[in-house]
Amino acid sequence: MVMRLRAWLERLPQQHVVERRQALLLQHMVLTLILVSAIGVVTAPLTSGSANQLLLAVVCYSVLGLSSLLVLWRIRCNALQQAILILLSNFLIQLLISFWAIGVYTQAVGFTLVSFSMPIVLAGLLSNRRVVFGMTGLTLAIFALIGWAESQGWAGKLLLPINLQAIVGTFSLLTMLQAVIVDRFGSNLRTTLHEALDREASLSQLRDSLETTVNERTTSLRQALNELEQRELDLQHTLDTLQHSKQLFTQLSAPALPILPRILVIPLVGEVSGERAEAFAENIFNAIEANKAHTIILDVTGVTTIDTFIGKALLHIASTVRFLEVRTILVGLRPEVAETLIALHIKFPSIQTFANLEQAVLSLINQRLVLN
């Protein structure tokens, strides 16, 4: 039975850690108040000296018990702030009923001070600053109202016998109750604060760890990026070197060699592709312009095969330089190459041909001697 009751008390709807602890402590305090009110109602006939005192005791204990039950219900319904306001209102009602009956002038100052400070202390422990200020204002208003009503003869008509032991006992009971409440809620607040500090320390350590991890990964990524940039630079340098080598190879594969004044020999070696043919033609045009040549000798001795593409490229070069008043001579046609050109129906009507370079050079020398 006790285990079930404890399990039921701990099964609270509040999810937040602080609210859950406040609700648990407030629930225990309310159960204590319900027990005190029940005992007070039962023992009121035995402790009251008159009918008015009995009526006052029954009314106060009944209001305390009913309001405490209402507070417990609101706690179980996940309405903690409403429960706190109801509990504080209960204390104010108790103060108003009790001191309206007995007055504030005829009571001990300590008893009055402790009684009227109880709602303010609870408000400070359970709620926010606005509720504390509101509870302080209401407490002062009730005290002033009772004092004014007592001065007019409307309050304080229930005269209690002056009993030093009763006053000291009641004052001690209220003081101890207030001390217990402050201690319980203060311990709760300290525990929550320590847990919050521990969580903050854990979060700080986690943040430092994350920063370290991020810095390490950033350093690794920066190193990888630097390596990639270096590789890209190396690759670009290699590509530049290859491009330069390609250009140099293209130039060397079709050099323009002056053998006589304004006469150039241009030997072709290897296979001639489309890109190489363009570079070959560009070299020829640049060489003609640089040497002011009037005759070029295209030596195709080193060309392995001559197909339609190469034949058209040679015809294009010859046609172009003819507009520049430059004569084209073709030498080095082997028999098998000539047969291939005939089979492909490629003719060089505007190009003079010789079997080799020697014949072409001798022919040009003889022509020069004849002219001289």
Disulfide bonds with the S-S distance in Angstrom:
none
